[in-house]
Amino acid sequence: MGIKRSPGHQLCRWYQKISFEQAIAANATGMTIAQRGMLGYDFRLHKDELVEKCNLNYTGHVNDLAKLYDVEQLKELGGIVDYIIVVKPGPGAFKAL
């Protein structure tokens, strides 16, 4: 008999995988991340909240999400590597310059 895991176990592993891959991308490009664990916006779970909070005109494309990022922070850090879940084009790992 195997170990019983919660339904969120697989999702947690998926987020960790994306974070790890983006950390490698950040190191390869000389960029950094905005915060430990990255910002990692999840439009599958928080779409309505993010659209309202950031006053977004969201059509499902990543280009609609520029307002999520603080331009001054991006300039200060020299660009960041982050991920956004459930946007086009998929799978959702992007560099913010």
C-alpha positions in Angstrom: 0.0 0.0 0.0 1.4 3.4 -1.0 1.4 6.6 0.9 -1.8 8.6 0.7 -1.3 12.1 -0.5 -3.6 15.1 -0.6 -5.0 16.2 -4.0 -2.9 19.3 -3.9 0.3 17.3 -3.7 0.7 17.0 -7.4 -0.1 20.7 -7.9 2.6 21.6 -5.3 5.2 19.6 -7.2 4.2 21.3 -10.4 4.7 24.8 -8.9 8.1 23.7 -7.5 9.1 22.4 -11.0 8.2 25.7 -12.6 10.0 27.7 -10.0 13.1 25.5 -10.3 13.1 25.9 -14.1 12.7 29.6 -13.9 15.5 29.9 -11.4 17.8 28.2 -14.0 16.6 30.6 -16.6 17.3 33.5 -14.3 20.8 32.3 -13.7 21.4 31.7 -17.4 20.2 35.1 -18.5 21.8 37.0 -15.6 18.4 38.1 -14.4 16.9 37.6 -11.0 13.5 37.0 -9.4 11.3 39.6 -7.8 11.0 37.7 -4.5 11.8 34.3 -3.1 9.4 31.8 -4.7 8.7 34.3 -7.5 5.5 36.1 -8.0 3.9 33.3 -9.9 0.4 34.6 -10.8 -2.2 31.8 -11.2 -5.0 32.9 -13.4 -6.7 29.6 -13.0 -7.4 30.3 -9.3 -7.3 34.1 -9.0 -8.3 35.5 -12.4 -11.2 37.7 -11.2 -9.3 38.9 -8.2 -6.2 39.9 -10.3 -8.3 41.5 -13.1 -10.1 43.7 -10.6 -7.1 44.5 -8.4 -4.9 45.5 -11.3 -7.6 47.0 -13.6 -6.7 44.6 -16.4 -8.3 44.3 -19.8 -7.7 40.5 -19.8 -8.3 38.5 -23.0 -6.2 35.5 -22.0 -2.9 36.6 -23.6 0.2 37.3 -21.5 0.6 40.7 -23.2 -2.5 41.9 -21.2 -0.7 41.4 -17.9 2.0 44.1 -18.1 0.2 46.0 -15.3 0.9 43.1 -12.9 4.6 44.2 -12.7 6.1 47.2 -11.1 8.2 48.9 -13.9 10.5 50.6 -11.4 11.2 47.3 -9.7 12.0 45.7 -13.1 14.4 48.5 -13.9 16.0 48.3 -10.5 16.5 44.5 -10.7 17.6 44.6 -14.4 14.7 42.4 -15.4 13.1 39.4 -13.7 12.2 35.8 -14.5 8.7 34.8 -13.4 5.8 32.6 -14.4 2.1 33.0 -15.0 -0.3 30.1 -15.1 -3.1 29.7 -17.6 -2.3 32.4 -20.2 -1.6 32.2 -23.9 0.8 31.3 -25.3 1.3 28.4 -22.9 2.8 27.0 -20.7 3.4 30.3 -19.0 7.0 30.9 -18.1 8.2 34.4 -19.1 10.9 36.9 -18.7 9.9 40.4 -17.7 12.4 42.9 -19.1 
